[in-house]
């Protein structure tokens, strides 16, 4: 029997939760912000260091993307590890004319 969209979303969040814990983030808090004229926002923050934002996703319903259908549109997604060292990487080369 195929799983519902909600079941798939919860499974994905659970997998992400375990991946964050494997990276050393022990205390985690999930915040869900209800629509304020826009979409829903889900945030996962670290409780170990207050204010450490790890994940932020904003979703909204769209009826205009596909006529006759209602879909969930991903407005933005932030995935970051604020404890990781930044390694400078050169920019991707651009082909000049």
N, CA, C and O atoms as CSV, one atom per row, in Angstrom:
chain,resi,resn,atom,element,x,y,z
A,1,UNK,N,N,0.843,-1.182,0.000
A,1,UNK,CA,C,0.000,0.000,0.000
A,1,UNK,C,C,0.889,1.246,0.000
A,1,UNK,O,O,1.775,1.355,0.848
A,2,UNK,N,N,0.679,2.185,-0.923
A,2,UNK,CA,C,1.508,3.393,-0.982
A,2,UNK,C,C,1.296,4.271,0.246
A,2,UNK,O,O,0.197,4.362,0.794
A,3,UNK,N,N,2.374,4.904,0.651
A,3,UNK,CA,C,2.297,5.802,1.810
A,3,UNK,C,C,1.776,7.160,1.381
A,3,UNK,O,O,1.961,7.586,0.241
A,4,UNK,N,N,1.120,7.829,2.319
A,4,UNK,CA,C,0.595,9.164,2.038
A,4,UNK,C,C,1.733,10.178,2.027
A,4,UNK,O,O,2.841,9.895,2.483
A,5,UNK,N,N,1.444,11.350,1.506
A,5,UNK,CA,C,2.443,12.414,1.480
A,5,UNK,C,C,2.885,12.816,2.870
A,5,UNK,O,O,4.060,13.105,3.095
A,6,UNK,N,N,1.938,12.837,3.814
A,6,UNK,CA,C,2.279,13.198,5.185
A,6,UNK,C,C,3.209,12.161,5.802
A,6,UNK,O,O,4.164,12.522,6.490
A,7,UNK,N,N,2.945,10.884,5.568
A,7,UNK,CA,C,3.800,9.826,6.108
A,7,UNK,C,C,5.205,9.937,5.535
A,7,UNK,O,O,6.182,9.737,6.257
A,8,UNK,N,N,5.323,10.251,4.255
A,8,UNK,CA,C,6.647,10.420,3.629
A,8,UNK,C,C,7.384,11.607,4.226
A,8,UNK,O,O,8.586,11.533,4.479
A,9,UNK,N,N,6.662,12.708,4.454
A,9,UNK,CA,C,7.284,13.901,5.035
A,9,UNK,C,C,7.782,13.611,6.443
A,9,UNK,O,O,8.893,14.004,6.798
A,10,UNK,N,N,6.977,12.930,7.246
A,10,UNK,CA,C,7.393,12.602,8.613
A,10,UNK,C,C,8.595,11.660,8.612
A,10,UNK,O,O,9.487,11.789,9.451
A,11,UNK,N,N,8.619,10.729,7.689
A,11,UNK,CA,C,9.766,9.817,7.581
A,11,UNK,C,C,11.036,10.587,7.210
A,11,UNK,O,O,12.109,10.305,7.745
A,12,UNK,N,N,10.920,11.554,6.300
A,12,UNK,CA,C,12.077,12.365,5.897
A,12,UNK,C,C,12.585,13.202,7.066
A,12,UNK,O,O,13.794,13.325,7.258
A,13,UNK,N,N,11.673,13.777,7.848
A,13,UNK,CA,C,12.076,14.574,9.013
A,13,UNK,C,C,12.773,13.686,10.037
A,13,UNK,O,O,13.763,14.096,10.643
A,14,UNK,N,N,12.267,12.485,10.233
A,14,UNK,CA,C,12.883,11.536,11.184
A,14,UNK,C,C,14.304,11.181,10.751
A,14,UNK,O,O,15.216,11.143,11.576
A,15,UNK,N,N,14.491,10.920,9.445
A,15,UNK,CA,C,15.836,10.613,8.928
A,15,UNK,C,C,16.771,11.798,9.130
A,15,UNK,O,O,17.922,11.619,9.529
A,16,UNK,N,N,16.286,13.005,8.856
A,16,UNK,CA,C,17.098,14.210,9.044
A,16,UNK,C,C,17.470,14.376,10.507
A,16,UNK,O,O,18.601,14.747,10.824
A,17,UNK,N,N,16.534,14.107,11.394
A,17,UNK,CA,C,16.772,14.192,12.840
A,17,UNK,C,C,17.946,13.294,13.235
A,17,UNK,O,O,18.842,13.726,13.960
A,18,UNK,N,N,17.944,12.047,12.761
A,18,UNK,CA,C,19.024,11.113,13.090
A,18,UNK,C,C,20.356,11.556,12.476
A,18,UNK,O,O,21.407,11.377,13.091
A,19,UNK,N,N,20.321,12.127,11.284
A,19,UNK,CA,C,21.547,12.625,10.660
A,19,UNK,C,C,22.130,13.787,11.442
A,19,UNK,O,O,23.349,13.871,11.589
A,20,UNK,N,N,21.298,14.681,11.945
A,20,UNK,CA,C,21.780,15.807,12.746
A,20,UNK,C,C,22.379,15.309,14.056
A,20,UNK,O,O,23.413,15.810,14.499
A,21,UNK,N,N,21.738,14.335,14.672
A,21,UNK,CA,C,22.283,13.770,15.918
A,21,UNK,C,C,23.627,13.091,15.664
A,21,UNK,O,O,24.521,13.155,16.507
A,22,UNK,N,N,23.772,12.447,14.520
A,22,UNK,CA,C,25.043,11.799,14.174
A,22,UNK,C,C,26.156,12.827,13.982
A,22,UNK,O,O,27.330,12.498,14.158
A,23,UNK,N,N,25.815,14.047,13.630
A,23,UNK,CA,C,26.817,15.112,13.458
A,23,UNK,C,C,27.134,15.821,14.767
A,23,UNK,O,O,27.913,16.774,14.787
A,24,UNK,N,N,26.528,15.356,15.871
A,24,UNK,CA,C,26.860,15.916,17.177
A,24,UNK,C,C,25.839,16.870,17.759
A,24,UNK,O,O,26.051,17.405,18.848
A,25,UNK,N,N,24.746,17.096,17.069
A,25,UNK,CA,C,23.696,17.976,17.582
A,25,UNK,C,C,22.754,17.127,18.437
A,25,UNK,O,O,21.897,16.421,17.906
A,26,UNK,N,N,22.913,17.196,19.747
A,26,UNK,CA,C,22.149,16.334,20.654
A,26,UNK,C,C,20.779,16.906,20.995
A,26,UNK,O,O,19.767,16.219,20.859
A,27,UNK,N,N,20.742,18.140,21.431
A,27,UNK,CA,C,19.471,18.763,21.769
A,27,UNK,C,C,18.926,19.502,20.570
A,27,UNK,O,O,19.556,20.441,20.084
A,28,UNK,N,N,17.766,19.098,20.084
A,28,UNK,CA,C,17.175,19.726,18.908
A,28,UNK,C,C,15.756,20.181,19.231
A,28,UNK,O,O,15.045,19.552,20.013
A,29,UNK,N,N,15.366,21.285,18.610
A,29,UNK,CA,C,14.005,21.795,18.783
A,29,UNK,C,C,13.411,22.064,17.408
A,29,UNK,O,O,14.069,22.625,16.532
A,30,UNK,N,N,12.166,21.658,17.231
A,30,UNK,CA,C,11.458,21.895,15.975
A,30,UNK,C,C,10.418,22.981,16.214
A,30,UNK,O,O,9.648,22.923,17.172
A,31,UNK,N,N,10.410,23.958,15.341
A,31,UNK,CA,C,9.402,25.021,15.374
A,31,UNK,C,C,8.646,24.995,14.058
A,31,UNK,O,O,9.245,24.875,12.990
A,32,UNK,N,N,7.339,25.107,14.139
A,32,UNK,CA,C,6.516,25.202,12.942
A,32,UNK,C,C,5.705,26.479,13.049
A,32,UNK,O,O,4.961,26.682,14.008
A,33,UNK,N,N,5.858,27.327,12.060
A,33,UNK,CA,C,5.154,28.604,12.045
A,33,UNK,C,C,3.973,28.503,11.090
A,33,UNK,O,O,4.134,28.154,9.921
A,34,UNK,N,N,2.790,28.810,11.598
A,34,UNK,CA,C,1.577,28.765,10.786
A,34,UNK,C,C,1.583,29.910,9.782
A,34,UNK,O,O,2.292,30.899,9.967
A,35,UNK,N,N,0.808,29.781,8.738
A,35,UNK,CA,C,0.785,30.828,7.702
A,35,UNK,C,C,0.386,32.190,8.260
A,35,UNK,O,O,-0.515,32.313,9.089
A,36,UNK,N,N,1.083,33.192,7.778
A,36,UNK,CA,C,0.770,34.584,8.123
A,36,UNK,C,C,0.508,35.342,6.828
A,36,UNK,O,O,0.949,36.476,6.642
A,37,UNK,N,N,-0.210,34.689,5.957
A,37,UNK,CA,C,-0.419,35.260,4.633
A,37,UNK,C,C,0.498,34.607,3.622
A,37,UNK,O,O,0.275,34.708,2.415
A,38,UNK,N,N,1.533,33.935,4.112
A,38,UNK,CA,C,2.464,33.228,3.238
A,38,UNK,C,C,2.340,31.736,3.453
A,38,UNK,O,O,1.239,31.209,3.615
A,39,UNK,N,N,3.471,31.061,3.455
A,39,UNK,CA,C,3.467,29.618,3.612
A,39,UNK,C,C,3.821,29.186,5.016
A,39,UNK,O,O,3.992,30.011,5.913
A,40,UNK,N,N,3.930,27.879,5.196
A,40,UNK,CA,C,4.341,27.293,6.470
A,40,UNK,C,C,5.869,27.268,6.536
A,40,UNK,O,O,6.533,27.009,5.532
A,41,UNK,N,N,6.421,27.536,7.714
A,41,UNK,CA,C,7.866,27.502,7.904
A,41,UNK,C,C,8.195,26.497,8.989
A,41,UNK,O,O,7.615,26.523,10.074
A,42,UNK,N,N,9.141,25.601,8.685
A,42,UNK,CA,C,9.631,24.619,9.644
A,42,UNK,C,C,11.089,24.942,9.931
A,42,UNK,O,O,11.882,25.117,9.007
A,43,UNK,N,N,11.444,25.021,11.210
A,43,UNK,CA,C,12.828,25.280,11.612
A,43,UNK,C,C,13.277,24.196,12.577
A,43,UNK,O,O,12.506,23.740,13.420
A,44,UNK,N,N,14.530,23.789,12.445
A,44,UNK,CA,C,15.157,22.901,13.416
A,44,UNK,C,C,16.354,23.657,13.974
A,44,UNK,O,O,17.249,24.068,13.235
A,45,UNK,N,N,16.354,23.834,15.301
A,45,UNK,CA,C,17.406,24.587,15.980
A,45,UNK,C,C,18.120,23.687,16.971
A,45,UNK,O,O,17.564,22.700,17.452
A,46,UNK,N,N,19.357,24.044,17.264
A,46,UNK,CA,C,20.137,23.333,18.270
A,46,UNK,C,C,19.826,23.916,19.639
A,46,UNK,O,O,19.774,25.135,19.803
A,47,UNK,N,N,19.620,23.047,20.620
A,47,UNK,CA,C,19.434,23.506,21.993
A,47,UNK,C,C,20.772,23.620,22.713
A,47,UNK,O,O,20.868,24.270,23.754
A,48,UNK,N,N,21.816,22.981,22.153
A,48,UNK,CA,C,23.155,23.028,22.759
A,48,UNK,C,C,23.702,24.452,22.760
A,48,UNK,O,O,24.302,24.898,23.737
A,49,UNK,N,N,23.491,25.142,21.675
A,49,UNK,CA,C,23.923,26.537,21.528
A,49,UNK,C,C,22.727,27.346,21.042
A,49,UNK,O,O,22.357,27.251,19.871
A,50,UNK,N,N,22.125,28.127,21.904
A,50,UNK,CA,C,20.924,28.871,21.529
A,50,UNK,C,C,21.132,29.724,20.279
A,50,UNK,O,O,22.172,30.358,20.100
A,51,UNK,N,N,20.134,29.721,19.440
A,51,UNK,CA,C,20.183,30.518,18.224
A,51,UNK,C,C,20.845,29.839,17.053
A,51,UNK,O,O,20.951,30.435,15.981
A,52,UNK,N,N,21.299,28.597,17.223
A,52,UNK,CA,C,21.970,27.875,16.139
A,52,UNK,C,C,20.909,27.258,15.227
A,52,UNK,O,O,20.328,26.221,15.550
A,53,UNK,N,N,20.666,27.894,14.106
A,53,UNK,CA,C,19.675,27.426,13.140
A,53,UNK,C,C,20.332,26.406,12.215
A,53,UNK,O,O,21.357,26.688,11.594
A,54,UNK,N,N,19.735,25.226,12.130
A,54,UNK,CA,C,20.293,24.150,11.317
A,54,UNK,C,C,19.502,23.938,10.028
A,54,UNK,O,O,20.080,23.714,8.964
A,55,UNK,N,N,18.182,24.010,10.132
A,55,UNK,CA,C,17.308,23.762,8.979
A,55,UNK,C,C,16.177,24.774,8.999
A,55,UNK,O,O,15.596,25.061,10.046
A,56,UNK,N,N,15.878,25.304,7.838
A,56,UNK,CA,C,14.703,26.153,7.691
A,56,UNK,C,C,14.100,25.861,6.326
A,56,UNK,O,O,14.787,25.929,5.307
A,57,UNK,N,N,12.821,25.539,6.312
A,57,UNK,CA,C,12.113,25.204,5.074
A,57,UNK,C,C,10.814,25.983,5.055
A,57,UNK,O,O,10.092,26.019,6.051
A,58,UNK,N,N,10.513,26.609,3.921
A,58,UNK,CA,C,9.245,27.334,3.783
A,58,UNK,C,C,8.482,26.725,2.609
A,58,UNK,O,O,8.984,26.647,1.487
A,59,UNK,N,N,7.258,26.298,2.903
A,59,UNK,CA,C,6.398,25.660,1.916
A,59,UNK,C,C,5.094,26.429,1.800
A,59,UNK,O,O,4.632,27.039,2.765
A,60,UNK,N,N,4.504,26.396,0.613
A,60,UNK,CA,C,3.199,27.019,0.430
A,60,UNK,C,C,2.385,26.186,-0.553
A,60,UNK,O,O,2.930,25.397,-1.325
A,61,UNK,N,N,1.091,26.375,-0.508
A,61,UNK,CA,C,0.210,25.713,-1.457
A,61,UNK,C,C,0.135,26.556,-2.724
A,61,UNK,O,O,0.127,27.785,-2.671
A,62,UNK,N,N,0.082,25.875,-3.858
A,62,UNK,CA,C,-0.022,26.591,-5.124
A,62,UNK,C,C,-1.075,25.915,-5.999
A,62,UNK,O,O,-1.053,24.703,-6.211
A,63,UNK,N,N,-1.980,26.723,-6.489
A,63,UNK,CA,C,-2.965,26.212,-7.446
A,63,UNK,C,C,-2.641,26.704,-8.854
A,63,UNK,O,O,-3.268,26.280,-9.825
A,64,UNK,N,N,-1.665,27.594,-8.960
A,64,UNK,CA,C,-1.345,28.171,-10.270
A,64,UNK,C,C,-0.214,27.440,-10.982
A,64,UNK,O,O,-0.053,27.594,-12.193
A,65,UNK,N,N,0.564,26.659,-10.266
A,65,UNK,CA,C,1.701,25.964,-10.891
A,65,UNK,C,C,1.225,24.959,-11.935
A,65,UNK,O,O,1.794,24.869,-13.023
A,66,UNK,N,N,0.190,24.211,-11.603
A,66,UNK,CA,C,-0.387,23.224,-12.514
A,66,UNK,C,C,-1.902,23.422,-12.502
A,66,UNK,O,O,-2.554,23.098,-11.510
A,67,UNK,N,N,-2.462,23.938,-13.566
A,67,UNK,CA,C,-3.908,24.189,-13.599
A,67,UNK,C,C,-4.709,22.936,-13.244
A,67,UNK,O,O,-4.445,21.844,-13.746
A,68,UNK,N,N,-5.688,23.127,-12.370
A,68,UNK,CA,C,-6.550,22.029,-11.972
A,68,UNK,C,C,-5.997,21.177,-10.848
A,68,UNK,O,O,-6.643,20.221,-10.421
A,69,UNK,N,N,-4.803,21.510,-10.361
A,69,UNK,CA,C,-4.182,20.738,-9.289
A,69,UNK,C,C,-3.685,21.668,-8.192
A,69,UNK,O,O,-3.326,22.815,-8.457
A,70,UNK,N,N,-3.666,21.177,-6.981
A,70,UNK,CA,C,-3.042,21.914,-5.875
A,70,UNK,C,C,-1.772,21.176,-5.500
A,70,UNK,O,O,-1.801,19.975,-5.233
A,71,UNK,N,N,-0.662,21.889,-5.481
A,71,UNK,CA,C,0.629,21.284,-5.162
A,71,UNK,C,C,1.284,22.061,-4.021
A,71,UNK,O,O,0.871,23.174,-3.695
A,72,UNK,N,N,2.294,21.466,-3.432
A,72,UNK,CA,C,3.081,22.146,-2.401
A,72,UNK,C,C,4.330,22.698,-3.073
A,72,UNK,O,O,5.094,21.961,-3.696
A,73,UNK,N,N,4.524,23.997,-2.939
A,73,UNK,CA,C,5.678,24.668,-3.538
A,73,UNK,C,C,6.742,24.900,-2.468
A,73,UNK,O,O,6.435,25.380,-1.377
A,74,UNK,N,N,7.973,24.565,-2.777
A,74,UNK,CA,C,9.103,24.829,-1.892
A,74,UNK,C,C,9.589,26.238,-2.196
A,74,UNK,O,O,10.146,26.494,-3.263
A,75,UNK,N,N,9.375,27.154,-1.251
A,75,UNK,CA,C,9.787,28.536,-1.452
A,75,UNK,C,C,11.269,28.714,-1.184
A,75,UNK,O,O,11.968,29.364,-1.961
A,76,UNK,N,N,11.760,28.135,-0.081
A,76,UNK,CA,C,13.199,28.141,0.174
A,76,UNK,C,C,13.546,27.050,1.151
A,76,UNK,O,O,12.703,26.551,1.897
A,77,UNK,N,N,14.836,26.687,1.124
A,77,UNK,CA,C,15.351,25.681,2.042
A,77,UNK,C,C,16.765,26.078,2.454
A,77,UNK,O,O,17.599,26.426,1.618
A,78,UNK,N,N,17.014,26.020,3.751
A,78,UNK,CA,C,18.336,26.295,4.300
A,78,UNK,C,C,18.770,25.058,5.073
A,78,UNK,O,O,18.064,24.603,5.973
A,79,UNK,N,N,19.921,24.520,4.726
A,79,UNK,CA,C,20.539,23.412,5.449
A,79,UNK,C,C,21.960,23.860,5.752
A,79,UNK,O,O,22.735,24.118,4.831
A,80,UNK,N,N,22.311,23.957,7.024
A,80,UNK,CA,C,23.659,24.423,7.349
A,80,UNK,C,C,24.169,23.766,8.618
A,80,UNK,O,O,23.402,23.345,9.484
A,81,UNK,N,N,25.492,23.693,8.698
A,81,UNK,CA,C,26.156,23.229,9.903
A,81,UNK,C,C,27.017,24.388,10.395
A,81,UNK,O,O,28.139,24.562,9.921
A,82,UNK,N,N,26.511,25.186,11.341
A,82,UNK,CA,C,27.256,26.354,11.789
A,82,UNK,C,C,28.541,26.008,12.538
A,82,UNK,O,O,29.351,26.896,12.801
A,83,UNK,N,N,28.742,24.755,12.881
A,83,UNK,CA,C,29.961,24.342,13.591
A,83,UNK,C,C,31.064,23.881,12.640
A,83,UNK,O,O,32.218,23.753,13.049
A,84,UNK,N,N,30.727,23.635,11.403
A,84,UNK,CA,C,31.716,23.143,10.439
A,84,UNK,C,C,32.629,24.281,9.992
A,84,UNK,O,O,32.220,25.440,9.926
A,85,UNK,N,N,33.865,23.925,9.691
A,85,UNK,CA,C,34.813,24.908,9.162
A,85,UNK,C,C,34.493,25.193,7.719
A,85,UNK,O,O,34.162,24.290,6.951
A,86,UNK,N,N,34.592,26.452,7.355
A,86,UNK,CA,C,34.387,26.838,5.959
A,86,UNK,C,C,35.672,26.611,5.186
A,86,UNK,O,O,36.741,27.070,5.590
A,87,UNK,N,N,35.564,25.905,4.084
A,87,UNK,CA,C,36.719,25.689,3.208
A,87,UNK,C,C,36.484,26.454,1.917
A,87,UNK,O,O,35.497,26.226,1.218
A,88,UNK,N,N,37.389,27.351,1.613
A,88,UNK,CA,C,37.251,28.127,0.393
A,88,UNK,C,C,37.439,27.214,-0.806
A,88,UNK,O,O,38.387,26.432,-0.874
A,89,UNK,N,N,36.534,27.330,-1.728
A,89,UNK,CA,C,36.639,26.591,-2.983
A,89,UNK,C,C,36.610,27.616,-4.107
A,89,UNK,O,O,35.833,28.570,-4.055
A,90,UNK,N,N,37.438,27.432,-5.110
A,90,UNK,CA,C,37.422,28.394,-6.211
A,90,UNK,C,C,36.080,28.372,-6.933
A,90,UNK,O,O,35.385,27.356,-6.950
A,91,UNK,N,N,35.730,29.501,-7.524
A,91,UNK,CA,C,34.484,29.591,-8.265
A,91,UNK,C,C,34.520,28.659,-9.467
A,91,UNK,O,O,35.587,28.329,-9.983
A,92,UNK,N,N,33.363,28.249,-9.895
A,92,UNK,CA,C,33.273,27.403,-11.088
A,92,UNK,C,C,33.713,28.240,-12.276
A,92,UNK,O,O,33.266,29.376,-12.428
A,93,UNK,N,N,34.587,27.696,-13.125
A,93,UNK,CA,C,35.053,28.480,-14.264
A,93,UNK,C,C,33.894,28.816,-15.208
A,93,UNK,O,O,32.990,28.011,-15.429
A,94,UNK,N,N,33.955,30.016,-15.745
A,94,UNK,CA,C,32.929,30.472,-16.667
A,94,UNK,C,C,33.535,30.477,-18.069
A,94,UNK,O,O,34.638,30.980,-18.279
A,95,UNK,N,N,32.809,29.921,-19.006
A,95,UNK,CA,C,33.285,29.918,-20.408
A,95,UNK,C,C,33.081,31.312,-20.976
A,95,UNK,O,O,31.968,31.838,-20.961
A,96,UNK,N,N,34.153,31.908,-21.474
A,96,UNK,CA,C,34.061,33.234,-22.087
A,96,UNK,C,C,33.920,33.079,-23.587
A,96,UNK,O,O,34.399,32.117,-24.186
A,97,UNK,N,N,33.247,34.056,-24.174
A,97,UNK,CA,C,33.022,34.002,-25.638
A,97,UNK,C,C,34.242,34.391,-26.389
A,97,UNK,O,O,34.233,34.401,-27.620
